[in-house]
Amino acid sequence: MSIPDGPTSARNGPMSVPDRPITVPDGSISIPDGDFGLTGSLSRVLADIADERIAQDVMWGIDEHPDGTGPHRSADADRAKREVADSASRGTLTWRHILLEEVLEAFAEDDPDALRAELVQVAAVATKWIQALDRRRSHHPADGLPE
């Protein structure tokens, strides 16, 4: 179902959220809530992000810098997209590939609305990666995080 006046994707317009259960990697059925596999993880990660943002403001104040982005960076974004596709087809896709692709797509935007949408995607992927790290830690508490 579409979310009225909700999140948008620079590529696809309004994003939709599944309104039916989906099968997750462990075979169980779930309705997406942003916490895949670790209850409360999204709230914890977002709280950590808020704490870091406050610390940045305390240290640096309000920052105003030019974006430094634009279409002249499209070749890098295209290369990252190919690397993601190639890695996925070889079964070697990593979080680094996915996040780098999103970052480079953001760097290729100069329209403020499209840039914002891409940066939201960057933040979402970084958040999901942090959740994956936390989920791994919860499954291997004595060992720490596996490489």
Secondary structure as UniProt FT lines:
FT   TURN            4..5
FT   STRAND          8..9
FT   TURN            10..12
FT   STRAND          13..14
FT   STRAND          22..23
FT   TURN            25..26
FT   STRAND          29..30
FT   TURN            36..37
FT   TURN            39..40
FT   HELIX           41..60
FT   HELIX           71..73
FT   HELIX           74..90
FT   HELIX           95..107
FT   HELIX           112..139
FT   TURN            141..143
//
